């Protein structure tokens, strides 16, 4: 595996400096290689870096290779970590690119590569290749991203491309461990029908012994230019829905989470500060709990009150207070509901930052 050989070189360089320990962690935080061999197999909490232990994601060509761990008692640890992380990712990307260039690229692979090219999206080349392939660009398609930690068998992928079910779909191995399929789907399908249709296709893949450790289903797209967005939505699911191992995760089920993740605190900071001043005497934890419950109950007051073990009139009273404080209509206006949810999300971020001592 390319990452193994590249990382060995970095270990040899870092070993020359006794002040640092460098390690490669898998996605779960287990040490798979290290400048200190005694630490291989140990577990690290990648979610809790400190002044002596820093963690950096290792990514190349939109594929995750785990985490770089740098340990040491040095005031320059952060600077050194950034340098090593950048160098590792650049070198890894270069080696992967060189390896890919040496492989035989099928028409599907060539087309997928062009469709995912962020820097130079060349529609003329895409249309020319589509014409050569006889590819039907009028069909709607959805990205299916599958990862197999043991690696895929090229022969089985080639067999998939010959199946009738794969006839109007694009199939490409982005790496030995990552398979991307743009699956053609019928028009105007409801969500449950779509899930049934894709589920049938995935069962066919399993019959071919094309299986994965995780399956991520992106958004349905019609335009060629937007195929990469469906793929990007798969990557978002993989990065943000951590309990997705060994199951199928659908982007359509996480639209709210996705759009809320796209709203950055800095973008609404002025609005947030304004509302926080108006609601400074408000119980933040209670507001967040009420907002979450309203959302999960589709803003049905009776159901929300029941789920919170509150009398309906008590909940209405609290909502009226929020409406007065924030100058919005939570109960009768969609915009007011959305803003209330946004305020709640901002307050969650405020609460989190306040707990770690950050001043807003």
C-alpha positions in Angstrom: 0.0 0.0 0.0 1.4 3.4 -1.0 0.7 5.0 2.4 2.8 2.4 4.1 6.0 3.0 2.0 5.6 6.8 2.1 5.1 6.8 5.8 8.2 4.6 6.4 10.3 7.4 4.7 8.8 10.0 7.1 9.5 7.8 10.1 13.2 7.5 9.1 13.4 11.3 8.9 11.7 12.0 12.2 13.8 9.3 14.0 16.8 11.6 13.5 15.1 14.0 15.9 14.7 12.3 19.3 12.3 15.0 20.5 9.4 13.7 18.5 7.4 10.5 18.0 5.5 10.1 14.8 2.7 7.6 14.2 0.1 6.6 11.6 -3.4 5.9 13.1 -6.3 4.2 11.4 -9.8 5.8 11.5 -10.5 4.3 15.0 -7.3 5.8 16.5 -5.2 2.6 16.6 -1.5 3.0 15.9 -0.6 1.0 12.8 2.9 2.3 12.3 5.2 4.4 14.5 8.8 5.6 14.9 8.6 3.9 18.3 7.8 0.3 17.5 6.6 -0.4 21.0 3.6 1.9 20.5 2.3 0.0 17.5 -1.2 -1.4 18.4 -1.8 1.2 21.0 -4.9 3.3 20.9 -5.0 7.1 20.8 -7.9 9.4 21.4 -7.9 11.5 18.2 -10.7 13.7 19.5 -8.6 15.0 22.4 -5.3 16.6 21.3 -3.2 18.3 23.8 0.0 20.3 24.0 2.1 17.2 23.6 0.0 15.1 21.2 -1.4 16.5 17.9 -3.4 14.7 15.3 -3.8 15.5 11.6 -6.1 13.8 9.0 -4.2 12.1 6.2 -6.2 12.6 2.9 -5.3 12.3 -0.7 -7.5 12.2 -3.8 -10.6 12.5 -1.6 -9.7 9.3 0.3 -9.0 9.1 4.0 -5.9 7.2 5.1 -6.3 7.7 8.8 -4.4 10.2 11.0 -0.9 11.5 11.5 0.1 11.6 15.2 2.9 13.7 16.4 4.0 13.6 20.0 6.7 15.5 21.8 7.5 18.1 24.5 8.4 21.0 22.3 7.1 24.5 22.0 7.4 24.2 18.2 5.3 21.0 18.1 2.4 22.6 16.3 4.7 24.2 13.6 6.5 20.9 13.1 3.2 19.0 12.9 1.8 21.3 10.2 5.0 20.9 8.2 5.0 17.1 8.4 1.2 16.9 7.7 1.4 19.1 4.6 4.5 17.2 3.4 2.9 13.8 3.9 -0.3 14.7 2.1 1.5 16.3 -0.8 3.9 13.3 -1.2 1.0 10.8 -0.8 -1.0 12.6 -3.5 2.0 12.6 -5.8 2.7 8.9 -5.4 -1.0 8.0 -5.9 -1.1 10.1 -9.0 2.0 8.5 -10.4 0.6 5.0 -9.6 -2.7 5.8 -11.3 -1.0 7.0 -14.4 0.7 3.7 -14.7 -2.6 1.8 -14.7 -4.9 1.1 -17.6 -7.8 3.5 -17.3 -11.1 2.3 -18.6 -13.7 4.6 -20.3 -15.7 4.8 -17.1 -12.6 5.7 -15.1 -11.7 8.4 -17.6 -15.2 9.9 -17.6 -15.4 9.8 -13.8 -12.0 11.5 -13.5 -13.2 14.3 -15.8 -16.5 14.7 -13.9 -14.8 15.0 -10.6 -12.1 17.4 -11.7 -12.5 20.5 -9.6 -9.7 22.5 -11.1 -10.4 22.2 -14.8 -13.9 20.9 -15.5 -13.7 20.5 -19.3 -17.2 20.0 -20.7 -16.0 19.7 -24.3 -13.8 16.7 -23.4 -16.6 15.2 -21.3 -19.1 15.5 -24.1 -16.6 14.0 -26.6 -16.0 11.0 -24.4 -19.7 10.6 -23.8 -20.3 10.4 -27.5 -17.5 7.8 -27.9 -19.0 5.7 -25.1 -22.6 6.0 -26.2 -23.4 7.2 -22.6 -26.9 8.5 -22.0 -26.4 11.8 -20.3 -30.2 12.5 -20.0 -30.6 9.9 -17.2 -30.7 11.0 -13.5 -28.0 9.4 -11.4 -27.0 9.1 -7.8 -23.5 8.6 -6.4 -22.9 5.4 -4.4 -19.6 5.4 -2.5 -18.3 2.1 -1.1 -15.2 1.5 0.9 -13.6 -1.9 1.5 -10.7 -1.9 3.9 -9.4 -5.2 2.4 -9.5 -3.8 -1.1 -11.6 -4.5 -4.2 -10.9 -7.1 -6.8 -10.5 -5.5 -10.2 -11.9 -8.6 -11.9 -15.2 -8.4 -10.0 -15.5 -4.7 -10.8 -15.0 -5.4 -14.4 -17.7 -8.1 -14.2 -20.1 -5.5 -12.7 -19.6 -3.2 -15.7 -20.8 -6.0 -17.9 -24.0 -6.7 -16.0 -27.3 -5.3 -17.4 -27.8 -3.4 -14.1 -24.5 -1.5 -14.7 -25.2 -0.7 -18.3 -26.4 2.9 -17.7 -24.2 3.6 -14.7 -20.6 4.7 -14.3 -18.3 2.6 -12.2 -14.8 3.6 -11.1 -12.2 2.5 -8.6 -10.9 5.7 -7.1 -8.3 3.6 -5.3 -7.9 0.0 -4.4 -10.1 0.6 -1.4 -12.8 3.0 -2.7 -15.4 2.3 -5.3 -17.6 5.1 -6.8 -20.7 4.3 -8.8 -23.0 6.8 -10.5 -26.2 4.7 -10.6 -28.9 5.5 -13.1 -32.3 5.8 -11.5 -35.9 6.1 -12.8 -37.4 9.6 -12.8 -39.8 11.0 -10.1 -39.2 8.3 -7.5 -40.3 8.9 -4.0 -37.7 8.4 -1.2 -38.9 5.0 -0.2 -39.0 3.8 -3.8 -35.5 5.2 -4.4 -34.2 3.3 -1.3 -35.9 0.1 -2.6 -34.4 0.6 -6.0 -30.8 1.2 -4.8 -31.2 -1.5 -2.2 -31.9 -4.0 -4.9 -28.8 -2.9 -6.8 -26.6 -3.2 -3.7 -27.9 -6.8 -3.1 -26.9 -7.5 -6.7 -23.4 -6.2 -5.9 -23.2 -8.5 -2.9 -24.1 -11.4 -5.1 -21.1 -10.5 -7.2 -19.0 -10.4 -4.0 -18.5 -6.7 -4.4 -19.0 -5.7 -0.7 -17.9 -2.9 1.5 -17.4 -1.8 5.1 -19.7 1.2 4.5 -22.1 2.4 1.9 -22.9 6.1 1.4 -25.6 7.2 -1.0 -25.5 10.8 -2.3 -28.1 13.1 -3.8 -29.8 12.5 -7.1 -28.5 14.6 -9.9 -29.4 15.1 -13.6 -26.8 17.5 -14.8 -23.3 16.2 -15.6 -21.8 19.2 -13.9 -23.5 18.3 -10.6 -22.4 14.6 -10.4 -19.4 15.7 -8.3 -21.9 17.3 -5.8 -23.5 13.9 -5.3 -20.1 12.4 -4.7 -19.3 15.3 -2.3 -22.4 14.5 -0.4 -21.3 10.9 0.0 -18.0 12.2 1.4 -19.9 14.5 3.8 -21.9 11.5 5.1 -18.7 9.5 5.6 -17.0 12.3 7.5 -20.0 13.4 9.6 -22.1 10.3 10.3 -19.7 8.2 12.3 -22.1 5.4 13.1 -22.2 4.3 9.4 -19.9 1.3 9.4 -21.4 -1.8 7.8 -24.7 -0.1 6.9 -26.2 2.0 4.2 -26.4 5.8 4.8 -28.6 7.9 2.7 -28.0 11.6 2.1 -31.8 12.2 1.9 -32.0 11.2 5.6 -29.6 13.9 6.7 -30.6 17.0 4.7 -31.3 19.0 7.9 -27.9 18.1 9.4 -26.1 18.9 6.1 -27.7 22.3 5.7 -27.1 23.2 9.3 -23.4 22.1 9.0 -23.1 24.5 6.0 -24.2 27.4 8.2 -21.0 28.6 9.9 -21.0 30.4 13.2 -19.0 33.3 11.8 -21.6 33.8 9.1 -24.3 34.4 11.6 -22.2 35.9 14.3 -23.7 39.4 14.2 -27.2 38.0 14.2 -26.3 35.6 17.1 -24.8 38.4 19.2 -28.0 40.5 18.7 -30.3 37.6 19.8 -28.0 36.6 22.6 -28.3 40.2 24.1 -32.1 40.0 23.9 -32.2 36.5 25.4 -29.4 36.8 27.9 -31.7 35.9 30.8 -32.9 32.8 28.9 -32.1 29.3 30.0 -30.0 28.2 27.0 -30.1 24.5 27.8 -33.9 24.6 28.0 -34.2 26.6 24.8 -32.1 24.1 23.0 -34.1 21.1 24.4 -37.4 22.7 23.3 -36.1 23.6 19.8 -34.8 20.1 19.3 -38.1 18.6 20.4 -40.1 20.9 18.2 -38.0 19.9 15.2 -38.3 16.2 15.9 -42.1 16.6 16.3 -42.6 18.7 13.2 -43.5 21.7 15.4 -46.6 20.0 16.7 -47.2 21.8 20.0 -49.1 19.0 21.7 -46.7 16.2 20.7 -43.7 18.4 21.7 -45.2 19.2 25.1 -45.9 15.5 25.7 -42.3 14.5 24.7 -40.9 17.2 27.1 -43.4 16.1 29.9 -44.8 19.7 30.0 -48.3 20.9 30.1 -49.3 22.3 26.7 -50.0 25.7 28.2 -46.6 25.8 29.9 -44.9 25.1 26.6 -47.0 27.8 24.8 -46.1 30.3 27.6 -42.3 29.5 27.1 -42.7 29.9 23.3 -44.4 33.3 23.7 -41.5 34.4 25.9 -39.0 33.4 23.1 -41.1 35.1 20.5 -41.1 38.3 22.6 -37.3 38.1 23.3 -36.3 37.3 19.7 -39.0 39.1 17.8 -40.1 36.1 15.8 -43.2 34.0 15.3 -42.3 30.5 16.2 -45.8 29.0 16.2 -47.3 30.4 13.1 -44.6 31.3 10.6 -42.1 29.0 8.8 -39.4 31.7 8.7 -39.8 32.2 12.4 -39.5 28.4 13.0 -36.3 28.3 10.9 -34.8 31.3 12.7 -35.6 29.7 16.0 -33.8 26.5 15.0 -30.9 28.6 13.7 -30.7 30.5 17.0 -30.7 27.2 18.9 -27.9 25.9 16.7 -25.9 29.1 17.4 -26.5 28.8 21.1 -25.3 25.2 21.0 -22.1 26.4 19.5 -21.9 29.2 22.0 -22.5 26.8 24.9 -19.7 24.4 23.5 -17.2 27.3 23.2 -18.1 28.7 26.6 -17.4 25.3 28.2 -13.9 25.3 26.7 -13.3 28.8 27.8 -13.5 30.6 24.5 -14.8 34.1 24.6 -17.4 35.0 21.9 
